[in-house]
Every structure is written in C-alpha cells, then in structure tokens.
Amino acid sequence: MNATLRDPSKKIKVDFERAPLKVRIKEKYLSLFFLKKVVWYLFRLILLIGVTYVVLFPFISKIMGSVMEFEDFADSAVILIPKTFTFDTYAAIWSELDYVTAFMDTFVISISCAVIQTIVCCLIGYGFAKFKFKGSKWIFLIVMLTMIVPHPTLRLSMLTSFKEFDLRDPISVILGGPGLFELIGAGTLDMRNTYFPFIILSLFGIAFKNGLYIFLLRQFFRGVPDELEESAYIDGSGVFKTFVKIILPLSIPMMITVFLFAFSWQWTDTFYTNLFISPNQGVPLLVHLVEQYPASLINEASKLVSVQTRIYSAITGTTGIMIIMPLVIIYAFCQKFLVQGIERSGLTAD
C-alpha cells in the first residue's frame, strides 16, 4: 500500500483495472491518443506496402515472365499471372547456351579473385591502419581516388597494357624503354581472353572496388586495440605472426563481408569481363549469356511478331534470374556474417 502511494502511476493503473469494462474500453479505444496511434500505424503500413510494391514489382514481373508461355504475351487477358506455367525458357537457356560451363568458369574466376582481393586488401588495410610512414596519408588518398575515378576512363590504358603486357621497371616506364620480356627476346604477351588480367589486378589491389575494401578493412583495424599487438610483441611474436595469430581471427566477419562483396561484384561484372574477354572467344562467362538467345526460343518468337520485343525481354530477364540466383542463395546462408561485418566495419572519425 505504501509503495502504491509513493508511485502515483501504479495507483492509476490499479484504479483503471478495477473500473468497469465499458469504462475501460471507452478510455482505451475512444480517445484522441488512440486515434492518433491508429492513423500513424495505418500511414506507416500503407507507406511500407507502397515502397515494397515499387521495389519488388520489377522482380515479380521478371519471375512471372520467365515462367510464362509465349502465347500468353499476345493474350490481352494476361497481365502478370500466366495462364499456364512453363519452365521451357529455363530449360532452353540451360541446354542451348551451355549454362553449366559458363557457371563453372564464372565461379572459378569469381572465387579466385575474391580470395586474392580479400587477402591483399587485408594486408594493405592493416598497413594503413597500424603503421605510420612518410607519405602514408597521400598514398591512402590515392587509394581513395580509385573509388572516384570512373572506370571507363581507364578502359583504353588497361586494354593496351594487357594486350601488349610486359614487365617494366619505373625507369623504363618513365623513359619509354623496353620491358623485361622485350629485353630477353620473348616479346610482349597478349593476355586477353584469359584469367590473368583479373588475377594481376587482384594481386596488386587495383581491381574493381578494391579501394572500398581497403577503406573498410583499414577502418576496422583502426578499431582493434593496440594493446593486443603490444602484448604479442612482448611475448616475442613478430609483425606477421601477430597479424596471422591475433588480428586475422578477430577480423573474420569483416573478411567474409569483403569476400562476399568481391565475389558478388566479380560474378556480375560486365566492364572488366567485356574488356578482357570476348563473348565468342576464350572463357565463356555468365554475363555473356545475357546477350544471347537460344535458337529454339527465337524460332518460337518469330511466330509472334507483334510481341517479339516482350518475348526477348522475358528471355533476357530469365537469363538474369539464372545469373543472380546463386548470389541469392549465398546471401541466404551468409547474411549473418555480412551484417556483422558491416556493424564492425569501424567507420569512425579519424
């Protein structure tokens, strides 16, 4: 009783619970506060449904179009839901465009680049975070510029470099002299239509989005207490051993995040892939399938001239679904690590 008198809110609650049911309903549901709460809830619900519709409708339309018979495109009664579901488009792309070969080649190059970029960016990010040397800020600024400079501006230079690839030292680059391969009489190497351009760019930390990976890892390592490294140094561990034994185990969520980013962007990359690998030569990759149509589907589309554009768009959409589906599956299993990595990215002010 004394506790109730000391806390007026408890007394009001007790009085409300003892009131008749009619009074309680009136006070709880027939008040201005409850009306405002309902209006705000409905507003948020309608807004959420609208945003969800805008975001998901393109995906739903692509999925529905991929399982739709071609005759349904010419049927004015069919808008989104097909009359008859069919997976003929998927089967034709799988068999006629050699999807399995393209999938395996894309997987090999994507996972190779992702592993290399994760390791290299870890080393570079750790160096920027924990070691102070002359010009480090300027070098890091150059790394940040790689995130700003549009990649098409480097198209011609990169294509020329890997079309006539040669090992050059700084003096030969400045003076325009011959490279190592030319000096030994081996000539230049044409690395187009091979994996080597992707591997070389990854090894030197200048591949697609590597500036972002270095920045994320650098910010993460800056959040690691220096006392952990100092205690390891006191125990006799060197820099590399400390990095491997102490730092890397702590950074696994962040490394998984960088790996997923690198793998996903390499998997769906079109700029570097089309730059170094021709669609009809060398290594077949999944992104090249978007520009191709199975012969059997083209023959069926030729019978429906009025809706050929919609049919070709549906075929392209189906190919896109088959390309991104592995990424969706990977995200479903690795989203926990991705969220943890982003949360621990250490995006703090300098």
Phi and psi in degrees as a GROMACS rama.xvg file:
@    title "Ramachandran Plot"
@    xaxis  label "Phi"
@    yaxis  label "Psi"
@TYPE xy
-63.7054  -38.119  ASN-2
-63.8223  -36.6106  ALA-3
-66.8704  -39.8303  THR-4
-67.8939  -34.2922  LEU-5
-71.8109  -27.464  ARG-6
-115.534  96.8993  ASP-7
-58.9762  -31.6179  PRO-8
-63.5256  -35.0651  SER-9
-68.4522  -36.6877  LYS-10
-65.0779  -41.6499  LYS-11
-64.297  -39.5077  ILE-12
-64.3354  -41.238  LYS-13
-65.0704  -42.9297  VAL-14
-63.5451  -37.4991  ASP-15
-67.1635  -41.309  PHE-16
-67.1383  -27.7192  GLU-17
-85.1142  -11.0371  ARG-18
-70.3536  157.357  ALA-19
-60.5473  156.931  PRO-20
-59.8919  -40.8665  LEU-21
-62.1753  -41.0236  LYS-22
-67.1362  -41.0268  VAL-23
-64.2653  -41.4177  ARG-24
-63.5381  -42.9021  ILE-25
-63.0279  -45.4558  LYS-26
-68.9074  -31.4217  GLU-27
-88.6707  -39.223  LYS-28
-110.666  -14.5291  TYR-29
-112.616  51.0151  LEU-30
-128.121  160.367  SER-31
-65.415  -35.4676  LEU-32
-61.9647  -45.3789  PHE-33
-65.8186  -37.4241  PHE-34
-63.2187  -44.3494  LEU-35
-61.8561  -39.4404  LYS-36
-64.0702  -41.2585  LYS-37
-66.7852  -43.5944  VAL-38
-61.9185  -43.7563  VAL-39
-65.191  -38.8974  TRP-40
-64.7409  -45.1837  TYR-41
-65.037  -38.7404  LEU-42
-61.9052  -46.5603  PHE-43
-64.1418  -39.475  ARG-44
-64.6841  -46.4965  LEU-45
-64.5292  -40.9655  ILE-46
-63.3211  -43.4064  LEU-47
-64.1286  -42.6259  LEU-48
-63.7295  -40.8263  ILE-49
-64.4956  -45.7683  GLY-50
-64.4796  -41.8613  VAL-51
-61.5428  -40.9697  THR-52
-63.3127  -45.6259  TYR-53
-61.7433  -39.2096  VAL-54
-75.5981  -42.5144  VAL-55
-88.3145  -21.2704  LEU-56
-57.9255  -44.5594  PHE-57
-58.093  -39.0295  PRO-58
-69.0002  -41.8471  PHE-59
-63.6684  -42.1774  ILE-60
-64.7466  -37.2922  SER-61
-66.937  -41.8842  LYS-62
-65.6227  -44.1077  ILE-63
-64.5531  -38.5139  MET-64
-67.0761  -28.021  GLY-65
-74.5354  -21.8266  SER-66
-109.803  21.1656  VAL-67
-104.003  138.49  MET-68
-69.9388  149.897  GLU-69
-62.5507  -30.8159  PHE-70
-64.2519  -26.4628  GLU-71
-67.9065  -26.6387  ASP-72
-67.009  -29.1223  PHE-73
-89.4649  -5.71643  ALA-74
-90.1075  116.469  ASP-75
-66.6736  -18.9121  SER-76
-77.9474  -17.5931  ALA-77
-95.4182  119.042  VAL-78
-108.58  -54.4234  ILE-79
-129.397  -46.2178  LEU-80
-88.381  121.884  ILE-81
-70.3725  152.422  PRO-82
-71.014  -38.4298  LYS-83
-129.392  124.82  THR-84
-83.1056  135.746  PHE-85
-146.042  148.018  THR-86
-112.78  26.6251  PHE-87
-64.4905  -35.7599  ASP-88
-64.4809  -43.8471  THR-89
-61.9221  -44.0453  TYR-90
-63.7351  -39.6055  ALA-91
-67.6673  -42.2127  ALA-92
-65.4931  -40.0584  ILE-93
-61.8872  -44.195  TRP-94
-90.3257  -45.4652  SER-95
-82.3467  -28.3779  GLU-96
-97.4823  6.59957  LEU-97
55.2364  56.2319  ASP-98
-62.6548  -38.8061  TYR-99
-63.2956  -44.1012  VAL-100
-63.2821  -45.5282  THR-101
-63.105  -37.6846  ALA-102
-62.798  -47.1523  PHE-103
-65.4091  -42.3267  MET-104
-65.0837  -41.6775  ASP-105
-64.6354  -39.3216  THR-106
-63.9254  -43.8049  PHE-107
-62.8244  -48.1951  VAL-108
-70.5658  -34.1742  ILE-109
-70.5755  -45.1441  SER-110
-72.4668  -32.4723  ILE-111
-65.0317  -49.1406  SER-112
-64.4787  -39.4268  CYS-113
-64.4567  -43.4626  ALA-114
-64.766  -46.6673  VAL-115
-63.5328  -45.6723  ILE-116
-64.734  -38.0048  GLN-117
-62.9409  -45.8605  THR-118
-66.4261  -47.8328  ILE-119
-64.9273  -44.2333  VAL-120
-67.0291  -30.922  CYS-121
-61.889  -46.6873  CYS-122
-64.0433  -44.4168  LEU-123
-67.41  -45.3879  ILE-124
-61.9706  -39.499  GLY-125
-65.4309  -39.2511  TYR-126
-62.9917  -43.6968  GLY-127
-68.1505  -31.6277  PHE-128
-80.0468  -38.1056  ALA-129
-113.05  -9.86753  LYS-130
-121.673  128.299  PHE-131
-102.837  122.374  LYS-132
-141.043  163.353  PHE-133
-65.491  126.221  LYS-134
84.7382  9.28784  GLY-135
-64.2956  -38.402  SER-136
-66.5603  -37.29  LYS-137
-69.6876  -38.5298  TRP-138
-65.9353  -40.9002  ILE-139
-65.381  -33.8908  PHE-140
-62.6767  -38.4192  LEU-141
-63.4838  -39.806  ILE-142
-61.0283  -41.7245  VAL-143
-65.6496  -31.4835  MET-144
-66.3597  -26.0827  LEU-145
-65.7399  -19.8566  THR-146
-82.3767  -17.7794  MET-147
-99.6004  -39.5513  ILE-148
-65.7271  125.497  VAL-149
-62.9922  136.198  PRO-150
-63.9402  -34.3385  HIS-151
-58.94  -24.2779  PRO-152
-68.4396  -20.5494  THR-153
-98.643  3.1488  LEU-154
-58.002  -53.3845  ARG-155
-65.4083  -42.1074  LEU-156
-65.915  -42.6003  SER-157
-67.9187  -40.1398  MET-158
-63.3221  -41.9738  LEU-159
-66.3575  -39.9205  THR-160
-62.6363  -42.9873  SER-161
-88.3556  -15.294  PHE-162
-74.6792  -35.7204  LYS-163
-126.502  62.8017  GLU-164
-72.5057  134.415  PHE-165
-152.62  145.864  ASP-166
-80.8451  123.257  LEU-167
-127.551  142.043  ARG-168
-89.9115  167.263  ASP-169
-57.0643  -35.5565  PRO-170
-67.2178  -42.9247  ILE-171
-67.3243  -30.8514  SER-172
-68.4418  -44.1908  VAL-173
-68.7708  -44.2318  ILE-174
-87.4366  -8.10933  LEU-175
75.102  26.503  GLY-176
-82.4127  179.812  GLY-177
-72.2537  154.484  PRO-178
-88.7269  -176.913  GLY-179
-63.1406  -44.5468  LEU-180
-63.7685  -37.6049  PHE-181
-70.0379  -35.9207  GLU-182
-65.7306  -34.9989  LEU-183
-90.8682  5.14114  ILE-184
80.8825  13.8326  GLY-185
-86.5424  -14.4801  ALA-186
75.0903  -178.739  GLY-187
-88.2151  160.921  THR-188
-109.32  137.2  LEU-189
-97.0048  107.061  ASP-190
-97.0564  8.45818  MET-191
-67.8069  152.859  ARG-192
63.2315  30.0858  ASN-193
-136.211  173.085  THR-194
-78.4707  -16.5677  TYR-195
-60.2219  -39.7279  PHE-196
-58.2795  -40.3477  PRO-197
-67.0381  -41.6753  PHE-198
-67.4159  -43.196  ILE-199
-64.7214  -45.3843  ILE-200
-61.3387  -37.8465  LEU-201
-69.1812  -39.8115  SER-202
-63.6235  -33.5128  LEU-203
-97.3222  7.52562  PHE-204
68.0119  27.9094  GLY-205
-122.994  20.6853  ILE-206
-77.6811  -175.832  ALA-207
-61.9674  124.709  PHE-208
67.7296  13.0741  LYS-209
-65.9132  -29.3984  ASN-210
-60.7347  -39.0785  GLY-211
-66.1279  -42.5811  LEU-212
-62.5808  -43.1599  TYR-213
-62.8465  -41.098  ILE-214
-63.552  -46.0794  PHE-215
-62.0353  -45.1377  LEU-216
-69.8729  -36.9623  LEU-217
-62.0572  -44.0304  ARG-218
-65.7632  -35.7021  GLN-219
-66.3692  -46.4026  PHE-220
-66.6034  -28.3143  PHE-221
-65.5756  -25.5279  ARG-222
-83.5577  -6.38853  GLY-223
-79.3657  126.995  VAL-224
-60.0027  136.907  PRO-225
-66.5046  -22.4602  ASP-226
-62.4928  -30.8903  GLU-227
-63.2768  -43.6214  LEU-228
-70.8959  -40.0001  GLU-229
-62.7658  -39.2684  GLU-230
-67.183  -34.9333  SER-231
-68.286  -39.2853  ALA-232
-63.5106  -38.3057  TYR-233
-64.0783  -35.5887  ILE-234
-75.6704  -1.43769  ASP-235
99.8647  6.15861  GLY-236
-79.9168  141.596  SER-237
-83.0178  -177.522  GLY-238
-64.2607  -47.2033  VAL-239
-67.4397  -42.0295  PHE-240
-64.8585  -39.3079  LYS-241
-63.1299  -40.5031  THR-242
-63.3861  -42.6487  PHE-243
-75.3214  -43.0256  VAL-244
-84.5346  -31.4322  LYS-245
-108.204  -51.5565  ILE-246
-75.7712  -47.8818  ILE-247
-60.9678  -44.1913  LEU-248
-59.1453  -32.1739  PRO-249
-73.0975  -24.6158  LEU-250
-101.777  15.7043  SER-251
-59.3013  -46.8823  ILE-252
-58.5476  -39.6037  PRO-253
-70.1431  -36.7987  MET-254
-66.7672  -38.6878  MET-255
-64.2518  -38.6685  ILE-256
-61.9159  -47.2477  THR-257
-63.8661  -40.6278  VAL-258
-61.2518  -44.0204  PHE-259
-64.4751  -41.6829  LEU-260
-60.9218  -48.7629  PHE-261
-63.4914  -42.673  ALA-262
-64.6233  -44.7408  PHE-263
-66.8231  -43.9906  SER-264
-69.6864  -35.4033  TRP-265
-69.8109  -35.5425  GLN-266
-62.3471  -39.3821  TRP-267
-105.934  11.2284  THR-268
-67.4492  135.407  ASP-269
-115.683  -28.3619  THR-270
-66.9335  -61.0686  PHE-271
-67.5394  -35.8536  TYR-272
-63.4727  -48.7824  THR-273
-70.7715  -23.1589  ASN-274
-74.0176  -42.657  LEU-275
-100.105  -21.6711  PHE-276
-126.501  121.676  ILE-277
-77.3095  144.406  SER-278
-59.9921  -35.2985  PRO-279
-100.937  8.61739  ASN-280
-137.128  160.113  GLN-281
67.4274  -132.264  GLY-282
-91.0976  121.195  VAL-283
-76.4954  130.177  PRO-284
-123.113  161.624  LEU-285
-63.0587  -37.1664  LEU-286
-64.0281  -22.309  VAL-287
-74.8538  -20.7711  HIS-288
-68.9942  -23.5078  LEU-289
-62.8739  -29.2225  VAL-290
-89.1996  4.23673  GLU-291
-118.286  154.645  GLN-292
-131.711  132.689  TYR-293
-60.5619  142.091  PRO-294
-61.6955  -38.5687  ALA-295
-64.623  -36.5335  SER-296
-73.0278  -33.3981  LEU-297
-65.2485  -40.149  ILE-298
-63.6836  -40.6048  ASN-299
-68.7817  -37.5098  GLU-300
-67.9356  -30.446  ALA-301
-64.632  -19.9918  SER-302
-80.9006  -14.9636  LYS-303
-122.545  74.4169  LEU-304
-62.2595  -36.5777  VAL-305
-66.5005  -23.3841  SER-306
-123.115  25.0838  VAL-307
-61.2433  -39.719  GLN-308
-60.7975  -43.3921  THR-309
-66.3035  -36.5123  ARG-310
-67.0538  -46.0181  ILE-311
-63.6008  -36.1523  TYR-312
-64.8144  -39.0419  SER-313
-66.1606  -38.8911  ALA-314
-64.1209  -44.3341  ILE-315
-62.4391  -41.3146  THR-316
-63.4927  -38.1054  GLY-317
-64.647  -42.2359  THR-318
-61.3563  -41.1812  THR-319
-62.5329  -39.4468  GLY-320
-62.9598  -42.3914  ILE-321
-67.4811  -25.5814  MET-322
-77.4337  -44.2562  ILE-323
-87.3359  -11.1923  ILE-324
-59.1613  -41.8843  MET-325
-59.3921  -35.0915  PRO-326
-68.0798  -36.8634  LEU-327
-63.4165  -41.5801  VAL-328
-65.2764  -42.9675  ILE-329
-62.2343  -43.056  ILE-330
-63.9418  -35.9934  TYR-331
-61.0898  -33.254  ALA-332
-93.0374  -21.737  PHE-333
-115.302  9.50201  CYS-334
-63.8067  -30.4746  GLN-335
-61.6162  -44.7354  LYS-336
-68.1458  -35.5453  PHE-337
-64.5994  -44.1971  LEU-338
-66.343  -41.828  VAL-339
-62.8936  -40.7029  GLN-340
-64.6832  -41.2762  GLY-341
-67.6517  -39.7425  ILE-342
-65.1274  -33.7829  GLU-343
-99.7582  16.7111  ARG-344
-66.7375  -14.5087  SER-345
69.3753  37.6371  GLY-346
-75.6865  79.1093  LEU-347
-115.688  161.062  THR-348
-71.1224  148.861  ALA-349
